[in-house]
Amino acid sequence: MRTTFATLLLMSSAALPAFCGETAPITALRDSMPESWELDTNYFQTTPSDDRWWDTFNDPILSALIKRAVENNFNVLTAQKRIEAARQMSRATKAGYYPTVGVSAGWSREQTSGDMQAVTSHADVMSYFSLGLTMNWEIDVFGRIRAQSKADKANYDATVADYDATLVSLCSNLAKAYFQLRLAQAEVEVAERNIANSEALLDVAKTRYEVGLSPAVDVVQAQMVVGQTKSTLPALKADISTAINEIALLVGEYPDKLVNLDEVFPLPQTPPPGMVGNPESLLRRRPDVVAAEKQLAAAAAQVGIAKKDFLPTLSVSAGVGTQAHSLKDLFGSGSLYYSVMPTLSWTIFDGMARNAKVAEAKAEMEEEIEQYNLTVMTAVQEVNNAMVSWQSVCDQGVYQEILLKDARRELELQVDRYKQGLLDFSDVADAETTVLQYENAVVQSHAAQLAALVTLYTALGGGY
């Protein structure tokens, strides 16, 4: 029965708000997004609301590995540091709302030359102590600091989205590496099981040869089948080591610190996807789309900041303190001094430099719009591809199971006919090879379904 996979009504007009004095275009997307995606499946799709999609595989080892990776992975830790740097930059900008206050204390001794005057006189010597407080304050009358603060906030939000994207990528890659490990282990089991079956047939061929019912070539062919199957084991065991090393790198620990990974466990069962929870926001929550939107907001804010340079600035400088020749007079009534100096400055002409900066900011904003377009369209493509891939590997798995069942039945019949002397051993050897081929195809198809489901979850905005 054909059932609708999902209908995603997504951002057909991606309206963006005004940022810091500059309004981004009403529609950033060049073309409207597809109104729906459909997938033929026996299941209904949902994305878990808490984004812990890995728990749906019901594999405690995988869940534990992802938990450790989120805590230890170097890319995640680097992304965390970027968030902290952006947060501190925002704090530094907001500090501009407040005055800068300083304190000074010192002693000074000066002597002026007596020979600098028309009539030579004695040199004057003066020494005094001083203690003072200074203040400088740029009053944000025209919103320069406010605009920069909004731009910093957008940049901070973009680093948070980049962090989320790092987590999405980490969890996805780790799950796929884990499935590759279990796949390699399953293929080793398939090879060892076929080796045992081949050795049993080798014994049959030897017995028939010894009693004169079969030629020596049957024994040689049976030995070749055993040897060919055994020759696949070194590469499969190397795949196991490679997968463990990849998992260790993603977890952020050395391989010898990861216990139980070299123990053989089966591939997790493929869980059915569930129902769509909030379809219109699935792609909108993708970290790369969020990051592109925030970067566009920051670029639009920079246009507003550049326009602020055409406005005047108002600042106040002030100082208060005491000066006296001796310390005992430093706090006397006559030692006090102060100054207050408000300043309004306005650049009238700068060789069109400010116009060029505004044009530069607008060009960068338009660049971010195009990048946003590309990011959203790429997201649409990834969702479409993930859905098609998931359906494809599921269908393929059904056919592989049927072929394996038929291949095993054919092998049984061929062995019976060989024992009856109705066939050459070459036919049995071909049937054995076919069974090994389809058994590997079945486990590979199972692993491909798991990986395709992970790709589907992450394409729909899933992550940590």
Disulfide bonds with the S-S distance in Angstrom:
none
